[in-house]
Protein backbone atom coordinates (compact mmCIF):
# COMPACT_ATOMS: atom_id res chain seq x y z
CA UNK A 1 0.00 0.00 0.00
CA UNK A 2 2.94 2.39 0.49
CA UNK A 3 3.26 2.76 -3.28
CA UNK A 4 -0.49 3.14 -3.87
CA UNK A 5 -2.51 6.35 -3.72
CA UNK A 6 -6.26 6.13 -3.07
CA UNK A 7 -7.94 9.42 -3.99
CA UNK A 8 -10.99 11.03 -5.52
CA UNK A 9 -10.96 10.44 -9.27
CA UNK A 10 -10.16 13.38 -11.56
CA UNK A 11 -11.07 14.02 -15.20
CA UNK A 12 -7.68 12.77 -16.41
CA UNK A 13 -8.44 9.37 -14.83
CA UNK A 14 -10.99 8.77 -17.59
CA UNK A 15 -8.12 7.20 -19.56
CA UNK A 16 -8.47 4.15 -17.28
CA UNK A 17 -12.19 3.52 -17.86
CA UNK A 18 -11.80 0.96 -20.69
CA UNK A 19 -9.41 -1.07 -18.52
CA UNK A 20 -11.68 -0.76 -15.47
CA UNK A 21 -14.79 -1.84 -17.40
CA UNK A 22 -12.97 -4.84 -18.90
CA UNK A 23 -11.65 -5.90 -15.48
CA UNK A 24 -15.13 -5.58 -13.92
CA UNK A 25 -16.52 -7.93 -16.55
CA UNK A 26 -13.62 -10.39 -16.42
CA UNK A 27 -13.76 -10.54 -12.63
CA UNK A 28 -17.51 -11.17 -12.62
CA UNK A 29 -17.16 -13.96 -15.18
CA UNK A 30 -14.30 -15.57 -13.25
CA UNK A 31 -16.29 -15.55 -9.98
CA UNK A 32 -19.54 -16.56 -11.64
CA UNK A 33 -21.32 -13.61 -10.03
CA UNK A 34 -20.68 -10.13 -8.86
CA UNK A 35 -20.32 -6.78 -10.51
CA UNK A 36 -22.76 -6.05 -13.27
CA UNK A 37 -21.19 -4.86 -16.53
CA UNK A 38 -20.77 -1.09 -16.86
CA UNK A 39 -19.76 0.68 -20.07
CA UNK A 40 -16.72 2.98 -19.91
CA UNK A 41 -19.03 5.95 -20.61
CA UNK A 42 -20.84 5.35 -17.29
CA UNK A 43 -17.52 5.33 -15.45
CA UNK A 44 -16.41 8.54 -17.21
CA UNK A 45 -19.68 10.18 -16.16
CA UNK A 46 -19.14 9.21 -12.51
CA UNK A 47 -15.62 10.62 -12.62
CA UNK A 48 -16.80 13.91 -14.14
CA UNK A 49 -19.59 14.18 -11.52
CA UNK A 50 -17.07 13.81 -8.68
CA UNK A 51 -18.63 10.51 -7.60
CA UNK A 52 -15.69 8.13 -8.00
CA UNK A 53 -12.62 6.97 -6.12
CA UNK A 54 -9.54 5.57 -7.81
CA UNK A 55 -6.36 3.89 -6.65
CA UNK A 56 -3.19 4.35 -8.68
CA UNK A 57 0.49 3.68 -8.19
CA UNK A 58 2.90 6.57 -7.75
CA UNK A 59 3.80 6.04 -11.43
CA UNK A 60 0.10 6.42 -12.36
CA UNK A 61 -0.78 2.79 -13.09
CA UNK A 62 -4.43 1.90 -12.43
CA UNK A 63 -4.95 -0.23 -9.30
CA UNK A 64 -8.64 0.02 -8.26
CA UNK A 65 -11.92 1.90 -8.56
CA UNK A 66 -15.41 2.45 -7.14
CA UNK A 67 -18.23 4.93 -7.70
CA UNK A 68 -21.50 6.26 -6.26
CA UNK A 69 -25.00 5.92 -7.72
CA UNK A 70 -27.91 8.02 -6.43
CA UNK A 71 -31.41 6.51 -6.08
CA UNK A 72 -34.91 7.57 -5.00
CA UNK A 73 -34.16 11.28 -5.41
CA UNK A 74 -31.21 11.13 -3.03
CA UNK A 75 -32.85 9.04 -0.32
CA UNK A 76 -30.39 6.25 -1.15
CA UNK A 77 -26.89 6.06 -2.54
CA UNK A 78 -25.02 2.92 -3.49
CA UNK A 79 -21.32 2.25 -3.35
CA UNK A 80 -20.87 0.39 -6.61
CA UNK A 81 -18.38 -1.20 -8.93
CA UNK A 82 -15.59 -1.83 -6.44
CA UNK A 83 -12.81 -3.48 -8.41
CA UNK A 84 -9.09 -4.00 -7.87
CA UNK A 85 -6.60 -5.04 -10.54
CA UNK A 86 -5.61 -8.71 -10.02
CA UNK A 87 -1.94 -7.92 -9.32
CA UNK A 88 -2.95 -5.73 -6.35
CA UNK A 89 -5.56 -7.93 -4.69
CA UNK A 90 -4.98 -9.10 -1.14
CA UNK A 91 -3.02 -6.00 -0.09
CA UNK A 92 -5.77 -3.87 1.50
CA UNK A 93 -6.53 -1.79 -1.60
CA UNK A 94 -10.23 -2.74 -1.71
CA UNK A 95 -10.66 -1.78 1.94
CA UNK A 96 -8.97 1.59 1.41
CA UNK A 97 -11.17 2.29 -1.64
CA UNK A 98 -14.31 1.15 0.21
CA UNK A 99 -13.57 3.47 3.14
CA UNK A 100 -12.90 6.42 0.81
CA UNK A 101 -16.05 5.90 -1.31
CA UNK A 102 -18.12 5.53 1.87
CA UNK A 103 -16.73 8.82 3.22
CA UNK A 104 -17.46 10.49 -0.13
CA UNK A 105 -21.02 9.15 -0.04
CA UNK A 106 -21.55 10.51 3.47
CA UNK A 107 -20.02 13.89 2.56
CA UNK A 108 -22.06 14.36 -0.64
CA UNK A 109 -25.29 12.82 0.72
CA UNK A 110 -25.19 13.07 4.54
CA UNK A 111 -28.88 12.20 5.00
CA UNK A 112 -29.00 9.36 2.48
CA UNK A 113 -29.07 5.69 3.35
CA UNK A 114 -26.02 4.01 1.84
CA UNK A 115 -26.42 0.51 0.47
CA UNK A 116 -24.42 -2.17 -1.20
CA UNK A 117 -25.33 -5.52 -2.70
CA UNK A 118 -22.70 -8.20 -2.95
CA UNK A 119 -21.96 -11.90 -3.01
CA UNK A 120 -18.47 -11.35 -1.61
CA UNK A 121 -17.64 -12.16 2.00
CA UNK A 122 -14.78 -9.62 2.03
CA UNK A 123 -17.16 -6.81 0.99
CA UNK A 124 -19.70 -7.92 3.60
CA UNK A 125 -16.98 -7.73 6.25
CA UNK A 126 -15.86 -4.26 5.11
CA UNK A 127 -19.47 -3.05 5.06
CA UNK A 128 -20.08 -4.39 8.56
CA UNK A 129 -16.98 -2.57 9.85
CA UNK A 130 -18.39 0.67 8.39
CA UNK A 131 -21.74 0.20 10.17
CA UNK A 132 -23.80 -1.50 7.46
CA UNK A 133 -26.24 -4.26 8.38
CA UNK A 134 -27.74 -7.01 6.22
CA UNK A 135 -31.28 -6.22 5.06
CA UNK A 136 -33.93 -7.71 2.82
CA UNK A 137 -34.30 -6.35 -0.69
CA UNK A 138 -37.50 -4.51 0.24
CA UNK A 139 -35.36 -2.07 2.28
CA UNK A 140 -33.33 -0.88 -0.72
CA UNK A 141 -34.50 1.08 -3.79
CA UNK A 142 -37.20 -0.46 -5.93
CA UNK A 143 -36.56 1.65 -9.02
CA UNK A 144 -36.56 -0.35 -12.25
CA UNK A 145 -33.40 1.46 -13.34
CA UNK A 146 -31.56 0.03 -10.32
CA UNK A 147 -32.48 -3.56 -11.15
CA UNK A 148 -31.76 -2.93 -14.84
CA UNK A 149 -28.14 -2.49 -13.78
CA UNK A 150 -28.12 -6.14 -12.73
CA UNK A 151 -29.07 -7.35 -16.23
CA UNK A 152 -25.53 -8.31 -17.17
CA UNK A 153 -24.98 -10.31 -13.96
CA UNK A 154 -24.93 -14.08 -14.42
CA UNK A 155 -27.56 -14.35 -11.66
CA UNK A 156 -30.07 -11.97 -13.26
CA UNK A 157 -32.44 -14.83 -14.09
CA UNK A 158 -32.65 -15.69 -10.37
CA UNK A 159 -33.40 -12.06 -9.51
CA UNK A 160 -36.18 -11.82 -12.09
CA UNK A 161 -37.71 -15.18 -11.12
CA UNK A 162 -37.86 -13.86 -7.55
CA UNK A 163 -39.46 -10.57 -8.73
CA UNK A 164 -36.49 -8.56 -7.41
CA UNK A 165 -37.25 -9.64 -3.85
CA UNK A 166 -34.04 -11.65 -3.42
CA UNK A 167 -31.09 -13.13 -5.25
CA UNK A 168 -27.70 -14.61 -4.43
CA UNK A 169 -26.50 -11.15 -3.40
CA UNK A 170 -26.75 -9.88 0.13
CA UNK A 171 -28.15 -6.38 0.51
CA UNK A 172 -26.48 -4.26 3.18
CA UNK A 173 -27.62 -0.87 4.44
CA UNK A 174 -26.07 1.98 6.40
CA UNK A 175 -28.57 4.40 7.91
CA UNK A 176 -27.28 7.75 9.15
CA UNK A 177 -27.95 8.50 12.79
CA UNK A 178 -30.87 10.85 13.09
CA UNK A 179 -30.09 13.64 15.52
CA UNK A 180 -32.95 14.64 17.74
CA UNK A 181 -32.81 18.16 18.98
CA UNK A 182 -34.63 18.81 22.19
CA UNK A 183 -35.85 22.34 22.55
CA UNK A 184 -36.46 23.93 25.90
CA UNK A 185 -40.06 24.94 26.21
C-alpha positions as CSV (number, residue, x, y, z in Angstrom):
1,X,0.0,0.0,0.0
2,X,2.9,2.4,0.5
3,X,3.3,2.8,-3.3
4,X,-0.5,3.1,-3.9
5,X,-2.5,6.3,-3.7
6,X,-6.3,6.1,-3.1
7,X,-7.9,9.4,-4.0
8,X,-11.0,11.0,-5.5
9,X,-11.0,10.4,-9.3
10,X,-10.2,13.4,-11.6
11,X,-11.1,14.0,-15.2
12,X,-7.7,12.8,-16.4
13,X,-8.4,9.4,-14.8
14,X,-11.0,8.8,-17.6
15,X,-8.1,7.2,-19.6
16,X,-8.5,4.1,-17.3
17,X,-12.2,3.5,-17.9
18,X,-11.8,1.0,-20.7
19,X,-9.4,-1.1,-18.5
20,X,-11.7,-0.8,-15.5
21,X,-14.8,-1.8,-17.4
22,X,-13.0,-4.8,-18.9
23,X,-11.7,-5.9,-15.5
24,X,-15.1,-5.6,-13.9
25,X,-16.5,-7.9,-16.6
26,X,-13.6,-10.4,-16.4
27,X,-13.8,-10.5,-12.6
28,X,-17.5,-11.2,-12.6
29,X,-17.2,-14.0,-15.2
30,X,-14.3,-15.6,-13.3
31,X,-16.3,-15.6,-10.0
32,X,-19.5,-16.6,-11.6
33,X,-21.3,-13.6,-10.0
34,X,-20.7,-10.1,-8.9
35,X,-20.3,-6.8,-10.5
36,X,-22.8,-6.0,-13.3
37,X,-21.2,-4.9,-16.5
38,X,-20.8,-1.1,-16.9
39,X,-19.8,0.7,-20.1
40,X,-16.7,3.0,-19.9
41,X,-19.0,6.0,-20.6
42,X,-20.8,5.3,-17.3
43,X,-17.5,5.3,-15.4
44,X,-16.4,8.5,-17.2
45,X,-19.7,10.2,-16.2
46,X,-19.1,9.2,-12.5
47,X,-15.6,10.6,-12.6
48,X,-16.8,13.9,-14.1
49,X,-19.6,14.2,-11.5
50,X,-17.1,13.8,-8.7
51,X,-18.6,10.5,-7.6
52,X,-15.7,8.1,-8.0
53,X,-12.6,7.0,-6.1
54,X,-9.5,5.6,-7.8
55,X,-6.4,3.9,-6.7
56,X,-3.2,4.3,-8.7
57,X,0.5,3.7,-8.2
58,X,2.9,6.6,-7.8
59,X,3.8,6.0,-11.4
60,X,0.1,6.4,-12.4
61,X,-0.8,2.8,-13.1
62,X,-4.4,1.9,-12.4
63,X,-5.0,-0.2,-9.3
64,X,-8.6,0.0,-8.3
65,X,-11.9,1.9,-8.6
66,X,-15.4,2.5,-7.1
67,X,-18.2,4.9,-7.7
68,X,-21.5,6.3,-6.3
69,X,-25.0,5.9,-7.7
70,X,-27.9,8.0,-6.4
71,X,-31.4,6.5,-6.1
72,X,-34.9,7.6,-5.0
73,X,-34.2,11.3,-5.4
74,X,-31.2,11.1,-3.0
75,X,-32.9,9.0,-0.3
76,X,-30.4,6.2,-1.1
77,X,-26.9,6.1,-2.5
78,X,-25.0,2.9,-3.5
79,X,-21.3,2.3,-3.3
80,X,-20.9,0.4,-6.6
81,X,-18.4,-1.2,-8.9
82,X,-15.6,-1.8,-6.4
83,X,-12.8,-3.5,-8.4
84,X,-9.1,-4.0,-7.9
85,X,-6.6,-5.0,-10.5
86,X,-5.6,-8.7,-10.0
87,X,-1.9,-7.9,-9.3
88,X,-2.9,-5.7,-6.3
89,X,-5.6,-7.9,-4.7
90,X,-5.0,-9.1,-1.1
91,X,-3.0,-6.0,-0.1
92,X,-5.8,-3.9,1.5
93,X,-6.5,-1.8,-1.6
94,X,-10.2,-2.7,-1.7
95,X,-10.7,-1.8,1.9
96,X,-9.0,1.6,1.4
97,X,-11.2,2.3,-1.6
98,X,-14.3,1.2,0.2
99,X,-13.6,3.5,3.1
100,X,-12.9,6.4,0.8
101,X,-16.0,5.9,-1.3
102,X,-18.1,5.5,1.9
103,X,-16.7,8.8,3.2
104,X,-17.5,10.5,-0.1
105,X,-21.0,9.1,0.0
106,X,-21.5,10.5,3.5
107,X,-20.0,13.9,2.6
108,X,-22.1,14.4,-0.6
109,X,-25.3,12.8,0.7
110,X,-25.2,13.1,4.5
111,X,-28.9,12.2,5.0
112,X,-29.0,9.4,2.5
113,X,-29.1,5.7,3.3
114,X,-26.0,4.0,1.8
115,X,-26.4,0.5,0.5
116,X,-24.4,-2.2,-1.2
117,X,-25.3,-5.5,-2.7
118,X,-22.7,-8.2,-2.9
119,X,-22.0,-11.9,-3.0
120,X,-18.5,-11.4,-1.6
121,X,-17.6,-12.2,2.0
122,X,-14.8,-9.6,2.0
123,X,-17.2,-6.8,1.0
124,X,-19.7,-7.9,3.6
125,X,-17.0,-7.7,6.2
126,X,-15.9,-4.3,5.1
127,X,-19.5,-3.0,5.1
128,X,-20.1,-4.4,8.6
129,X,-17.0,-2.6,9.8
130,X,-18.4,0.7,8.4
131,X,-21.7,0.2,10.2
132,X,-23.8,-1.5,7.5
133,X,-26.2,-4.3,8.4
134,X,-27.7,-7.0,6.2
135,X,-31.3,-6.2,5.1
136,X,-33.9,-7.7,2.8
137,X,-34.3,-6.4,-0.7
138,X,-37.5,-4.5,0.2
139,X,-35.4,-2.1,2.3
140,X,-33.3,-0.9,-0.7
141,X,-34.5,1.1,-3.8
142,X,-37.2,-0.5,-5.9
143,X,-36.6,1.6,-9.0
144,X,-36.6,-0.3,-12.2
145,X,-33.4,1.5,-13.3
146,X,-31.6,0.0,-10.3
147,X,-32.5,-3.6,-11.2
148,X,-31.8,-2.9,-14.8
149,X,-28.1,-2.5,-13.8
150,X,-28.1,-6.1,-12.7
151,X,-29.1,-7.4,-16.2
152,X,-25.5,-8.3,-17.2
153,X,-25.0,-10.3,-14.0
154,X,-24.9,-14.1,-14.4
155,X,-27.6,-14.4,-11.7
156,X,-30.1,-12.0,-13.3
157,X,-32.4,-14.8,-14.1
158,X,-32.6,-15.7,-10.4
159,X,-33.4,-12.1,-9.5
160,X,-36.2,-11.8,-12.1
161,X,-37.7,-15.2,-11.1
162,X,-37.9,-13.9,-7.5
163,X,-39.5,-10.6,-8.7
164,X,-36.5,-8.6,-7.4
165,X,-37.3,-9.6,-3.8
166,X,-34.0,-11.6,-3.4
167,X,-31.1,-13.1,-5.3
168,X,-27.7,-14.6,-4.4
169,X,-26.5,-11.1,-3.4
170,X,-26.7,-9.9,0.1
171,X,-28.1,-6.4,0.5
172,X,-26.5,-4.3,3.2
173,X,-27.6,-0.9,4.4
174,X,-26.1,2.0,6.4
175,X,-28.6,4.4,7.9
176,X,-27.3,7.7,9.2
177,X,-28.0,8.5,12.8
178,X,-30.9,10.9,13.1
179,X,-30.1,13.6,15.5
180,X,-33.0,14.6,17.7
181,X,-32.8,18.2,19.0
182,X,-34.6,18.8,22.2
183,X,-35.8,22.3,22.6
184,X,-36.5,23.9,25.9
185,X,-40.1,24.9,26.2
